[in-house]
Amino acid sequence: MMRYSLIITAVLVTFGFVFVSCSDDDEDYLGNWIELSTFEGTPRTEAVCFTINDDAYIGTGYDIENKDRLNDFFVYDANKDSWTQIADFPGVARNGAVAFASDKKGYCGTGYDGSDKLQDFYEYDPEANVWTQKADFAGTARYGAIAFYANGKGYVGTGYDSGNVAVRDFYQYDSESDVWEKKASVKGTSRRDAMCFVINNEGYVLSGLSNGGYLDDFYKYDADSDEWTALNRLSDYTDDSFDDDYTMARYKGSTFVMGGLAYLTAGIQSSNSVETWEYNPSSDRWTQKTDFEGAGRNGAVGFTVNGQGYIATGGNGSYSFNDLYIFKPYDEYDSAD
């Protein structure tokens, strides 16, 4: 199993192409990526992640090299920069699942087991280190959906469903009653492998892959009113100058939030991307930051703990990764990190 960047680089050169982690213009952008302790599980892509207090939980996913779906789970202690294996996810091994967390418990479900799309759903109690099966996701079985937690409820929607099409339906989960409720569908085109994040208890859904191609749209969800609002597109869509350099449309990208701002990186554009962008919800504007400094990839997990943003795992079609990076958005780029 090839896990180390030196081996990966050598193989890519042999086949005549190299993923460059930073563009020549990166010195013009703010931000610095710092590599931390390696994820201790099998390298994987399309894993899930949720955070509780100061810990991030990562599990499931697909091991590209061995063509193996996984159900193991690990917790990352950001204060110690260390990993510990926890109880395995009890459902069938899968990739492309979703996860979110309340203040005290994590939730994981849906996905693809290699033959079937899934709709089962589970709750994780970190104090007892126990998983409990809950009510199945109320929509059709699917993978490549989005999920987030806002205003005391979980939300799951979009994805690639059992009818082999992208969808845009959207559901709310009440963990107290273990009940799913259908909500207003995500605006725009049906999509899978989109990205999402939460700022001030409002959910944001962006980009992804439709039944016809890449999407550049972007929406905000108000849980109180059950309404979606269209935001500025992720491309040069207007006659104004603010979006002249926007190139953010992608799928299987990764997001995290720091200081009331969102960050988007990695994913698939015309190839595996390293472009990183910062979103300000007050102005509805994006600013380009230093490129992600690991290998270009998709299906990585993004998470925030202790107010810091991280990227881990992912794959590039040939290899899975087990590296972990923290992003410092206002530090100067330092190639030595």
Backbone hydrogen bonds, N-H to C=O, Kabsch-Sander energy under -0.5 kcal/mol:
donor,donor_aa,acceptor,acceptor_aa,energy
3,R,1,M,-0.9
7,I,4,Y,-0.6
8,I,4,Y,-2.2
9,T,5,S,-2.9
10,A,6,L,-2.0
11,V,7,I,-2.2
12,L,8,I,-2.4
13,V,9,T,-2.4
14,T,10,A,-2.0
15,F,11,V,-1.5
16,G,13,V,-1.7
17,F,12,L,-2.3
20,V,18,V,-0.6
21,S,19,F,-0.5
26,D,23,S,-1.5
28,D,25,D,-2.4
29,Y,26,D,-1.8
31,G,331,D,-3.1
32,N,328,K,-1.9
34,I,326,I,-2.6
35,E,337,D,-1.8
36,L,324,L,-2.9
39,F,322,N,-2.4
44,R,321,F,-1.7
45,T,62,Y,-2.1
46,E,299,G,-1.5
47,A,299,G,-0.8
48,V,59,G,-2.5
50,F,57,Y,-1.7
52,I,55,D,-2.2
55,D,52,I,-2.1
56,A,76,Y,-1.9
57,Y,50,F,-3.2
58,I,74,F,-2.7
59,G,48,V,-1.7
60,T,72,D,-1.8
61,G,94,R,-2.8
62,Y,45,T,-2.7
63,D,68,D,-3.2
64,I,62,Y,-0.9
67,K,63,D,-0.8
67,K,64,I,-0.6
68,D,63,D,-1.8
70,L,61,G,-2.4
70,L,94,R,-0.6
73,F,86,I,-0.5
74,F,58,I,-2.6
75,V,84,T,-2.9
76,Y,56,A,-3.5
77,D,75,V,-0.6
77,D,82,S,-2.8
78,A,54,D,-1.3
78,A,76,Y,-0.9
80,K,77,D,-0.6
81,D,77,D,-1.5
82,S,77,D,-1.5
84,T,75,V,-2.0
86,I,73,F,-2.2
89,F,71,N,-3.0
94,R,70,L,-1.7
95,N,112,Y,-1.9
96,G,46,E,-1.5
97,A,46,E,-0.5
98,V,109,G,-2.5
100,F,107,Y,-1.7
102,S,105,K,-2.7
106,G,124,Y,-2.0
107,Y,100,F,-2.8
108,C,122,Y,-2.2
109,G,98,V,-1.9
110,T,120,D,-2.0
111,G,118,L,-0.6
111,G,142,R,-2.9
112,Y,95,N,-2.2
113,D,116,D,-2.1
118,L,111,G,-2.6
118,L,142,R,-0.6
121,F,134,K,-0.5
122,Y,108,C,-2.7
123,E,132,T,-2.8
124,Y,106,G,-3.2
125,D,130,V,-2.7
129,N,125,D,-1.6
130,V,125,D,-1.5
132,T,123,E,-2.6
134,K,121,F,-2.9
137,F,119,Q,-2.9
142,R,118,L,-2.2
143,Y,160,Y,-1.8
144,G,96,G,-2.0
145,A,96,G,-0.6
146,I,157,G,-2.7
148,F,155,Y,-1.8
150,A,153,K,-2.6
153,K,150,A,-1.7
154,G,173,Y,-2.4
155,Y,148,F,-2.6
156,V,171,Y,-2.2
157,G,146,I,-2.0
158,T,169,D,-2.3
159,G,167,V,-0.6
159,G,191,R,-2.8
160,Y,143,Y,-3.4
161,D,159,G,-0.6
161,D,165,V,-2.4
162,S,141,A,-1.4
164,N,161,D,-2.4
167,V,159,G,-2.3
167,V,191,R,-0.7
170,F,183,K,-0.5
171,Y,156,V,-2.8
172,Q,181,E,-3.1
173,Y,154,G,-3.4
174,D,179,V,-2.5
175,S,173,Y,-0.7
178,D,174,D,-1.7
179,V,174,D,-1.3
181,E,172,Q,-2.5
183,K,170,F,-2.9
186,V,168,R,-2.3
191,R,167,V,-2.0
192,R,209,L,-2.2
193,D,144,G,-2.7
194,A,144,G,-0.6
195,M,206,L,-2.2
197,F,204,Y,-1.6
199,I,202,E,-2.1
202,E,199,I,-1.6
203,G,221,Y,-1.4
204,Y,197,F,-2.8
205,V,219,Y,-2.3
206,L,195,M,-2.5
207,S,217,D,-2.6
208,G,250,R,-2.3
209,L,192,R,-2.8
210,S,213,G,-3.2
215,L,208,G,-1.8
219,Y,205,V,-2.7
220,K,229,T,-2.4
221,Y,203,G,-3.6
222,D,227,E,-2.7
223,A,221,Y,-0.7
226,D,222,D,-1.5
227,E,222,D,-1.4
229,T,220,K,-2.6
231,L,218,F,-3.1
234,L,216,D,-3.2
236,D,246,Y,-0.5
237,Y,235,S,-2.0
244,D,241,S,-1.8
246,Y,243,D,-1.3
248,M,234,L,-1.4
249,A,234,L,-0.9
251,Y,268,I,-1.5
252,K,193,D,-2.4
254,S,265,T,-2.7
256,F,263,Y,-1.4
258,M,261,L,-2.8
261,L,258,M,-2.1
262,A,279,Y,-1.9
263,Y,256,F,-2.8
264,L,277,W,-2.3
265,T,254,S,-2.4
267,G,297,R,-2.1
268,I,251,Y,-3.1
269,Q,267,G,-0.5
269,Q,271,S,-2.9
273,S,267,G,-3.5
276,T,289,K,-0.6
277,W,264,L,-2.5
278,E,287,T,-2.8
279,Y,262,A,-3.3
280,N,285,R,-2.5
283,S,280,N,-0.5
284,D,280,N,-1.7
285,R,280,N,-1.3
287,T,278,E,-2.4
289,K,276,T,-3.0
290,T,30,L,-2.1
292,F,274,V,-3.2
297,R,273,S,-1.1
298,N,315,G,-2.8
299,G,252,K,-2.2
301,V,312,A,-2.4
303,F,310,Y,-1.7
305,V,308,Q,-1.9
308,Q,305,V,-2.3
309,G,327,F,-0.6
310,Y,303,F,-2.6
311,I,325,Y,-2.3
312,A,301,V,-2.2
313,T,323,D,-1.8
314,G,44,R,-2.6
315,G,298,N,-2.4
316,N,319,Y,-1.9
321,F,44,R,-0.6
321,F,314,G,-2.8
325,Y,311,I,-2.8
326,I,34,I,-2.4
327,F,309,G,-2.3
328,K,32,N,-2.8
331,D,328,K,-1.3
337,D,334,D,-1.6
